[in-house]
């Protein structure tokens, strides 16, 4: 494990009780679906650790898998809490842009 990654990983695990972001006005948000945004966000930002086939989960719990739409919806509240703009513990690389964080929130809150 990369030396600086351990504190981020521990921080991510410690924030399971973090509050999700404020609710959205879904009527004013774009239509975001698994097909047009959700799946791509999961593949690009989450599945390196949270895929059932991941060779190195980097400490991600074995039970937290984001292979399918149903898998992601199962963990919707937790995902919203750890990707919220004020929390930002996932993904640990913090590579998810503000725009992508917003799209993820819109998808999970409005269109899942």
Z-matrix of the N, CA and C atoms (Angstrom, degrees):
N
C 1 1.445
C 2 1.523 1 108.17
N 3 1.301 2 116.95 1 141.06
C 4 1.452 3 122.16 2 178.46
C 5 1.523 4 108.39 3 -65.23
N 6 1.294 5 117.00 4 137.86
C 7 1.465 6 122.67 5 -173.56
C 8 1.531 7 112.39 6 -52.80
N 9 1.319 8 119.67 7 -45.32
C 10 1.460 9 122.64 8 -177.58
C 11 1.516 10 113.51 9 -79.04
N 12 1.312 11 118.32 10 -9.87
C 13 1.467 12 120.73 11 -176.47
C 14 1.517 13 112.49 12 -78.62
N 15 1.320 14 118.29 13 -28.07
C 16 1.457 15 120.91 14 -177.33
C 17 1.530 16 112.37 15 -60.20
N 18 1.338 17 120.25 16 -47.58
C 19 1.468 18 118.16 17 177.90
C 20 1.523 19 112.69 18 -60.35
N 21 1.325 20 117.21 19 -38.27
C 22 1.463 21 119.69 20 178.03
C 23 1.516 22 110.87 21 -64.79
N 24 1.320 23 116.65 22 -41.64
C 25 1.452 24 120.91 23 179.89
C 26 1.527 25 110.40 24 -64.42
N 27 1.318 26 117.19 25 -43.10
C 28 1.460 27 120.84 26 178.56
C 29 1.518 28 110.81 27 -65.47
N 30 1.327 29 117.64 28 -39.99
C 31 1.454 30 121.46 29 177.41
C 32 1.515 31 110.41 30 -62.24
N 33 1.312 32 117.23 31 -42.16
C 34 1.457 33 121.26 32 179.94
C 35 1.520 34 110.64 33 -61.97
N 36 1.298 35 117.94 34 -41.58
C 37 1.461 36 121.37 35 179.74
C 38 1.521 37 111.36 36 -69.37
N 39 1.308 38 117.45 37 -31.48
C 40 1.458 39 121.46 38 -177.23
C 41 1.523 40 112.54 39 -77.49
N 42 1.322 41 118.98 40 -11.98
C 43 1.455 42 120.68 41 -174.32
C 44 1.512 43 113.17 42 -101.63
N 45 1.311 44 117.83 43 19.78
C 46 1.457 45 119.88 44 -179.74
C 47 1.517 46 111.96 45 -59.27
N 48 1.323 47 118.01 46 -22.58
C 49 1.452 48 121.18 47 -179.71
C 50 1.518 49 112.04 48 -95.64
N 51 1.322 50 118.27 49 7.27
C 52 1.457 51 121.96 50 179.06
C 53 1.525 52 110.25 51 -59.86
N 54 1.312 53 114.92 52 151.09
C 55 1.456 54 120.58 53 179.97
C 56 1.524 55 110.64 54 -79.43
N 57 1.336 56 117.70 55 140.48
C 58 1.457 57 119.76 56 175.13
C 59 1.525 58 109.54 57 -69.91
N 60 1.339 59 117.41 58 163.15
C 61 1.464 60 119.60 59 179.77
C 62 1.522 61 111.18 60 -65.67
N 63 1.319 62 115.86 61 164.11
C 64 1.463 63 121.20 62 178.53
C 65 1.526 64 110.02 63 -57.53
N 66 1.322 65 115.51 64 146.59
C 67 1.469 66 121.20 65 -179.02
C 68 1.531 67 110.54 66 -62.27
N 69 1.300 68 114.76 67 150.04
C 70 1.460 69 122.42 68 -178.95
C 71 1.521 70 111.33 69 -97.56
N 72 1.329 71 115.45 70 159.47
C 73 1.458 72 121.81 71 168.31
C 74 1.527 73 105.26 72 -91.88
N 75 1.325 74 116.18 73 92.34
C 76 1.467 75 121.45 74 -171.72
C 77 1.530 76 113.20 75 -60.14
N 78 1.312 77 117.79 76 -28.37
C 79 1.466 78 120.69 77 -179.16
C 80 1.524 79 111.92 78 -63.83
N 81 1.326 80 117.03 79 -24.74
C 82 1.464 81 119.73 80 -178.45
C 83 1.531 82 112.82 81 -100.32
N 84 1.322 83 116.97 82 5.02
C 85 1.465 84 121.39 83 -178.10
C 86 1.528 85 110.82 84 -101.71
N 87 1.337 86 117.12 85 156.14
C 88 1.470 87 120.05 86 177.60
C 89 1.527 88 110.86 87 -68.80
N 90 1.324 89 115.89 88 158.49
C 91 1.466 90 120.52 89 174.99
C 92 1.524 91 107.69 90 -76.82
N 93 1.322 92 115.39 91 117.82
C 94 1.459 93 122.02 92 -178.35
C 95 1.522 94 106.64 93 -122.96
N 96 1.318 95 116.52 94 124.54
C 97 1.460 96 121.36 95 -177.39
C 98 1.527 97 110.44 96 -123.22
N 99 1.325 98 114.91 97 171.40
C 100 1.466 99 120.89 98 173.15
C 101 1.516 100 109.15 99 -57.20
N 102 1.320 101 116.36 100 -43.92
C 103 1.465 102 121.33 101 -175.08
C 104 1.528 103 113.00 102 -69.32
N 105 1.328 104 118.33 103 -40.22
C 106 1.466 105 117.94 104 -173.85
C 107 1.531 106 113.94 105 -94.05
N 108 1.328 107 118.41 106 -15.87
C 109 1.467 108 120.16 107 -179.92
C 110 1.532 109 112.73 108 -145.24
N 111 1.318 110 117.68 109 -51.24
C 112 1.459 111 122.36 110 -170.55
C 113 1.513 112 115.02 111 -53.86
N 114 1.329 113 116.73 112 -51.20
C 115 1.464 114 119.94 113 -177.76
C 116 1.529 115 111.09 114 -61.34
N 117 1.317 116 116.76 115 -43.75
C 118 1.467 117 120.41 116 179.48
C 119 1.522 118 112.44 117 -62.60
N 120 1.338 119 116.62 118 -41.60
C 121 1.464 120 119.77 119 177.46
C 122 1.521 121 111.18 120 -62.12
N 123 1.333 122 116.39 121 -41.74
C 124 1.463 123 119.92 122 -179.80
C 125 1.526 124 111.21 123 -65.59
N 126 1.318 125 116.90 124 -45.32
C 127 1.463 126 120.86 125 -179.76
C 128 1.525 127 110.39 126 -62.08
N 129 1.306 128 116.42 127 -47.37
C 130 1.459 129 121.36 128 -173.93
C 131 1.530 130 113.53 129 -73.73
N 132 1.327 131 117.39 130 -33.89
C 133 1.460 132 119.79 131 -170.25
C 134 1.522 133 116.09 132 -116.67
N 135 1.329 134 118.06 133 -15.62
C 136 1.465 135 119.54 134 -170.69
C 137 1.524 136 114.54 135 -125.28
N 138 1.321 137 116.55 136 -36.58
C 139 1.457 138 119.03 137 -170.45
C 140 1.522 139 115.04 138 -71.87
N 141 1.310 140 118.90 139 -12.21
C 142 1.468 141 117.50 140 175.83
C 143 1.532 142 110.14 141 -61.51
N 144 1.328 143 117.08 142 -29.32
C 145 1.475 144 121.77 143 176.69
C 146 1.525 145 112.55 144 -110.49
N 147 1.334 146 117.11 145 -28.14
C 148 1.467 147 121.20 146 -171.82
C 149 1.527 148 114.16 147 -110.43
N 150 1.318 149 117.92 148 28.01
C 151 1.468 150 121.41 149 172.80
C 152 1.524 151 107.99 150 -102.03
N 153 1.310 152 116.29 151 146.49
C 154 1.465 153 119.67 152 179.54
C 155 1.520 154 111.58 153 -62.79
N 156 1.311 155 117.29 154 -22.92
C 157 1.462 156 121.96 155 -178.25
C 158 1.528 157 113.06 156 -98.11
N 159 1.331 158 118.13 157 4.09
C 160 1.459 159 121.84 158 -178.04
C 161 1.529 160 110.42 159 -61.02
N 162 1.315 161 116.13 160 130.00
C 163 1.460 162 121.14 161 179.69
C 164 1.525 163 112.04 162 -81.58
N 165 1.325 164 117.07 163 -23.71
C 166 1.465 165 121.46 164 178.39
C 167 1.518 166 107.83 165 -138.22
N 168 1.326 167 116.60 166 99.00
C 169 1.463 168 122.04 167 -177.27
C 170 1.519 169 112.56 168 -79.21
N 171 1.317 170 117.65 169 -3.38
C 172 1.461 171 121.81 170 177.78
C 173 1.520 172 113.07 171 50.07
N 174 1.304 173 116.66 172 37.72
C 175 1.455 174 120.98 173 178.12
C 176 1.514 175 115.62 174 89.18
N 177 1.324 176 117.89 175 -2.56
C 178 1.470 177 120.10 176 178.30
C 179 1.528 178 109.02 177 -64.70
N 180 1.312 179 117.69 178 136.41
C 181 1.470 180 119.92 179 -179.91
C 182 1.530 181 111.19 180 -58.32
N 183 1.323 182 116.19 181 138.12
C 184 1.468 183 121.44 182 -179.93
C 185 1.522 184 112.04 183 -57.60
N 186 1.314 185 117.20 184 -29.46
C 187 1.470 186 121.39 185 -176.73
C 188 1.523 187 113.43 186 -82.02
N 189 1.322 188 117.80 187 -8.38
C 190 1.468 189 121.15 188 -179.26
C 191 1.526 190 108.16 189 -101.49
N 192 1.333 191 114.82 190 95.33
C 193 1.470 192 122.64 191 -174.95
C 194 1.525 193 108.70 192 -123.47
N 195 1.331 194 115.88 193 135.69
C 196 1.460 195 121.81 194 -179.18
C 197 1.523 196 111.72 195 -118.78
N 198 1.331 197 117.57 196 47.42
C 199 1.460 198 121.43 197 -179.45
C 200 1.526 199 112.88 198 -74.51
N 201 1.312 200 116.95 199 -35.67
C 202 1.468 201 121.01 200 -173.13
C 203 1.519 202 111.26 201 -128.35
N 204 1.312 203 114.72 202 167.65
C 205 1.463 204 121.39 203 175.65
C 206 1.524 205 110.26 204 -55.15
N 207 1.316 206 117.47 205 -45.61
C 208 1.463 207 122.37 206 -179.94
C 209 1.526 208 111.45 207 -61.87
N 210 1.331 209 117.27 208 -41.47
C 211 1.466 210 120.81 209 177.12
C 212 1.525 211 110.71 210 -57.51
N 213 1.315 212 116.18 211 -46.62
C 214 1.466 213 120.93 212 -177.03
C 215 1.521 214 110.64 213 -65.32
N 216 1.322 215 117.59 214 -44.76
C 217 1.462 216 120.99 215 -178.96
C 218 1.528 217 110.55 216 -61.87
N 219 1.308 218 117.37 217 -34.27
C 220 1.464 219 121.36 218 177.49
C 221 1.533 220 110.97 219 -56.82
N 222 1.319 221 116.34 220 -35.56
C 223 1.469 222 121.77 221 -177.57
C 224 1.523 223 112.76 222 -105.83
N 225 1.323 224 117.57 223 18.67
C 226 1.474 225 122.24 224 -174.55
C 227 1.529 226 112.81 225 -49.73
N 228 1.318 227 119.07 226 -53.43
C 229 1.466 228 121.49 227 -176.37
C 230 1.522 229 111.69 228 -60.72
N 231 1.298 230 115.63 229 -42.48
C 232 1.471 231 120.68 230 179.98
C 233 1.530 232 110.61 231 -66.28
N 234 1.322 233 116.67 232 -42.26
C 235 1.471 234 120.31 233 178.50
C 236 1.522 235 109.89 234 -61.92
N 237 1.329 236 116.95 235 -46.22
C 238 1.461 237 120.30 236 179.00
C 239 1.524 238 111.24 237 -59.68
N 240 1.309 239 117.01 238 -39.84
C 241 1.465 240 120.52 239 -178.25
C 242 1.525 241 112.50 240 -66.84
N 243 1.321 242 117.83 241 -40.73
C 244 1.472 243 119.57 242 -175.09
C 245 1.525 244 113.84 243 -90.18
N 246 1.333 245 117.67 244 -6.45
C 247 1.469 246 120.01 245 176.48
C 248 1.520 247 112.05 246 -110.90
N 249 1.325 248 117.61 247 1.71
C 250 1.463 249 121.71 248 -179.41
C 251 1.529 250 110.51 249 -60.25
N 252 1.328 251 116.78 250 147.41
C 253 1.470 252 119.93 251 -179.08
C 254 1.530 253 114.02 252 -53.73
N 255 1.322 254 117.95 253 -34.80
C 256 1.467 255 120.41 254 -179.26
C 257 1.519 256 113.10 255 -81.36
N 258 1.327 257 117.24 256 -18.25
C 259 1.459 258 121.44 257 -176.62
C 260 1.522 259 110.50 258 -97.90
N 261 1.317 260 115.77 259 -59.88
C 262 1.467 261 123.43 260 175.67
C 263 1.519 262 115.59 261 50.45
N 264 1.322 263 118.40 262 43.80
C 265 1.459 264 119.26 263 177.49
C 266 1.519 265 112.51 264 -94.85
N 267 1.301 266 116.87 265 -12.51
C 268 1.455 267 120.86 266 178.23
C 269 1.524 268 109.01 267 -130.74
N 270 1.279 269 117.94 268 143.22
C 271 1.463 270 125.61 269 -10.32
C 272 1.527 271 109.95 270 -68.20
N 273 1.342 272 116.70 271 154.74
C 274 1.467 273 120.17 272 -176.34
C 275 1.525 274 113.51 273 -56.77
N 276 1.319 275 117.31 274 -28.61
C 277 1.468 276 120.04 275 178.91
C 278 1.523 277 111.15 276 -72.23
N 279 1.332 278 116.85 277 -12.15
C 280 1.466 279 123.52 278 -177.19
C 281 1.524 280 112.17 279 58.01
N 282 1.330 281 116.60 280 23.60
C 283 1.455 282 121.55 281 -177.20
C 284 1.525 283 113.41 282 -78.18
N 285 1.310 284 118.56 283 -9.49
C 286 1.465 285 121.59 284 -179.59
C 287 1.522 286 108.46 285 -73.52
N 288 1.333 287 116.31 286 118.26
C 289 1.468 288 120.48 287 -177.41
C 290 1.527 289 111.12 288 -68.05
N 291 1.327 290 115.99 289 162.33
C 292 1.468 291 120.52 290 176.96
C 293 1.522 292 110.73 291 -58.58
N 294 1.333 293 116.78 292 -40.18
C 295 1.471 294 120.31 293 179.22
C 296 1.525 295 110.92 294 -63.36
N 297 1.328 296 117.01 295 -42.40
C 298 1.464 297 120.09 296 178.94
C 299 1.525 298 111.68 297 -69.15
N 300 1.328 299 117.39 298 -35.91
C 301 1.463 300 120.35 299 175.03
C 302 1.529 301 109.92 300 -60.69
N 303 1.322 302 115.65 301 -41.94
C 304 1.459 303 119.88 302 179.38
C 305 1.535 304 110.91 303 -65.36
N 306 1.319 305 117.15 304 -45.07
C 307 1.467 306 120.40 305 178.06
C 308 1.518 307 111.56 306 -60.56
N 309 1.324 308 116.95 307 -40.02
C 310 1.461 309 121.21 308 177.03
C 311 1.526 310 109.80 309 -61.16
N 312 1.318 311 117.25 310 -45.30
C 313 1.457 312 121.03 311 178.40
C 314 1.528 313 110.98 312 -61.98
N 315 1.327 314 117.14 313 -45.40
C 316 1.468 315 120.81 314 179.51
C 317 1.519 316 109.84 315 -59.33
N 318 1.314 317 116.48 316 -47.21
C 319 1.466 318 119.80 317 -179.18
C 320 1.524 319 111.17 318 -60.10
N 321 1.326 320 117.49 319 -50.60
C 322 1.458 321 120.64 320 -174.78
C 323 1.523 322 113.38 321 -71.13
N 324 1.318 323 117.64 322 -29.29
C 325 1.459 324 119.97 323 179.83
C 326 1.526 325 114.34 324 -89.89
N 327 1.313 326 116.00 325 -34.86
C 328 1.469 327 119.39 326 -169.80
C 329 1.523 328 115.02 327 -107.17
N 330 1.317 329 117.47 328 -35.93
C 331 1.455 330 118.94 329 -166.60
C 332 1.520 331 114.40 330 -126.69
N 333 1.298 332 120.00 331 -0.59
C 334 1.452 333 122.75 332 -173.05
C 335 1.501 334 111.50 333 -41.77
